[in-house]
Amino acid sequence: MNLLSEGVKITKALAYASGTADRNGATLDMQGFEGVLMVVNFATIAASGVNSIKAQQGAESDLSDAADLAGTKQDVAVDDDDQVFVIDLYRPLEQYVRVVVDKDGTNACAESALYIQYGARSEPTVFAVDDAVNLEQFESPAEGTA
């Protein structure tokens, strides 16, 4: 098969939630992968909201040594309701990474995020289905009832 899902690993970074506090995405182990798409989906942005996303990396598995990655910050404008922001991080210099949603602490904003790791060093990647991510694959499906 030649399905994209066979060469990537998808992990939930942030469950959908609304609030005013900054949010750190789940720590992602990059061992065995070349890169990761950090995909953040925002809901309604408050009229006075000041939000952004950025990527961090570190050598510690709990990211206690997390450091911002230069140039990865993306500002989220007040009129960016229901938009998706993506950071494509290729060959990070440390083993662990995460996405961070910076909020202004006053205006609530809701978002969720996924990690899509690619460039597996030992393909094919086995896609692990769990409670957070569900996958069905179809190759040349016939027309009919979905």
C-alpha positions as CSV (number, residue, x, y, z in Angstrom):
1,M,0.0,0.0,0.0
2,N,1.0,3.6,-0.4
3,L,-1.1,5.3,2.3
4,L,0.2,8.3,4.1
5,S,-0.8,6.9,7.4
6,E,1.6,4.0,6.9
7,G,4.6,6.3,7.1
8,V,3.6,8.6,9.9
9,K,2.7,8.4,13.6
10,I,-0.2,10.6,14.9
11,T,-0.3,11.5,18.6
12,K,-2.7,13.8,20.5
13,A,-0.7,16.8,21.8
14,L,-3.5,18.7,23.5
15,A,-7.1,17.7,24.1
16,Y,-9.7,20.3,23.3
17,A,-10.1,22.8,26.2
18,S,-10.8,26.4,26.8
19,G,-9.1,28.7,29.3
20,T,-6.8,31.6,29.9
21,A,-3.7,29.7,31.1
22,D,-0.7,28.8,28.8
23,R,-0.8,25.1,27.7
24,N,2.2,22.8,27.1
25,G,1.6,20.0,24.6
26,A,2.4,16.5,25.5
27,T,6.1,15.7,25.4
28,L,6.9,13.9,22.2
29,D,9.9,11.5,21.7
30,M,11.5,12.1,18.3
31,Q,13.7,9.1,18.4
32,G,13.4,7.2,15.1
33,F,11.7,10.1,13.2
34,E,13.1,13.0,11.1
35,G,10.4,15.5,11.7
36,V,7.0,16.4,13.2
37,L,4.1,18.6,12.1
38,M,2.6,20.3,15.2
39,V,-1.0,21.0,14.2
40,V,-3.0,23.4,16.4
41,N,-6.7,24.0,15.8
42,F,-8.2,27.1,17.4
43,A,-11.9,27.7,18.1
44,T,-13.3,31.2,18.6
45,I,-10.6,33.8,19.7
46,A,-11.7,36.4,22.2
47,A,-11.9,39.9,20.7
48,S,-9.0,41.1,22.9
49,G,-7.1,37.9,23.0
50,V,-3.3,37.8,22.6
51,N,-2.3,34.3,21.7
52,S,0.6,32.5,20.0
53,I,2.1,29.1,19.5
54,K,5.8,28.0,19.5
55,A,7.9,24.8,19.6
56,Q,10.3,23.8,22.4
57,Q,12.9,21.0,22.7
58,G,15.0,19.4,25.4
59,A,17.1,16.4,26.3
60,E,15.1,15.4,29.4
61,S,12.0,13.2,28.9
62,D,10.0,15.5,31.2
63,L,11.2,18.6,29.3
64,S,12.4,20.2,32.5
65,D,15.1,21.6,30.3
66,A,12.7,22.9,27.6
67,A,14.0,25.7,25.5
68,D,12.1,27.7,22.9
69,L,13.1,27.1,19.3
70,A,14.1,30.2,17.4
71,G,11.7,31.4,14.8
72,T,8.9,29.0,15.6
73,K,6.6,31.5,17.3
74,Q,3.3,32.2,15.3
75,D,1.0,34.9,16.5
76,V,-2.7,34.1,16.5
77,A,-4.8,37.2,15.6
78,V,-8.2,37.9,17.1
79,D,-9.8,37.3,13.7
80,D,-8.2,33.8,13.4
81,D,-11.3,32.0,14.6
82,D,-11.5,28.4,13.6
83,Q,-8.1,28.4,11.9
84,V,-5.3,25.8,12.0
85,F,-1.7,26.7,12.7
86,V,1.2,24.3,11.8
87,I,4.8,24.2,12.8
88,D,6.9,21.8,10.7
89,L,9.9,20.9,12.8
90,Y,12.6,18.9,10.9
91,R,15.5,17.3,12.6
92,P,15.3,18.9,16.0
93,L,18.6,18.9,17.9
94,E,17.2,17.4,21.1
95,Q,15.3,14.1,21.5
96,Y,12.1,15.6,23.0
97,V,9.8,18.3,21.7
98,R,6.4,19.9,22.4
99,V,4.1,22.6,21.2
100,V,3.2,25.4,23.5
101,V,0.1,27.7,23.3
102,D,0.9,31.0,24.9
103,K,-2.2,32.9,26.2
104,D,-2.6,36.4,27.6
105,G,-4.1,35.1,30.9
106,T,-7.2,37.2,30.6
107,N,-9.1,36.2,27.5
108,A,-10.3,32.6,27.2
109,C,-9.4,30.7,24.0
110,A,-10.1,27.1,23.1
111,E,-7.7,24.8,21.1
112,S,-6.6,21.3,20.4
113,A,-3.4,19.9,18.9
114,L,-2.0,16.9,17.1
115,Y,1.6,15.7,16.4
116,I,2.2,14.0,13.0
117,Q,5.7,12.5,13.0
118,Y,7.2,11.6,9.7
119,G,10.5,10.4,8.2
120,A,10.6,7.1,10.1
121,R,14.1,5.8,10.1
122,S,12.8,2.2,10.1
123,E,9.7,2.0,7.9
124,P,7.1,0.9,7.8
125,T,5.8,2.7,10.9
126,V,3.2,0.6,12.8
127,F,0.3,2.9,13.5
128,A,-0.8,2.4,17.1
129,V,-4.6,2.8,17.5
130,D,-5.6,3.9,21.0
131,D,-8.4,5.8,22.7
132,A,-6.9,9.1,21.5
133,V,-6.4,8.5,17.8
134,N,-8.5,6.1,15.6
135,L,-7.6,5.1,12.1
136,E,-9.2,3.2,9.2
137,Q,-7.4,2.7,6.0
138,F,-8.9,2.2,2.5
139,E,-7.2,1.5,-0.8
140,S,-9.3,2.0,-4.0
141,P,-12.6,1.6,-2.1
142,A,-15.7,0.8,-4.2
143,E,-18.6,3.3,-4.3
144,G,-21.5,2.5,-1.9
145,T,-22.8,3.1,1.5
146,A,-20.2,4.7,3.7
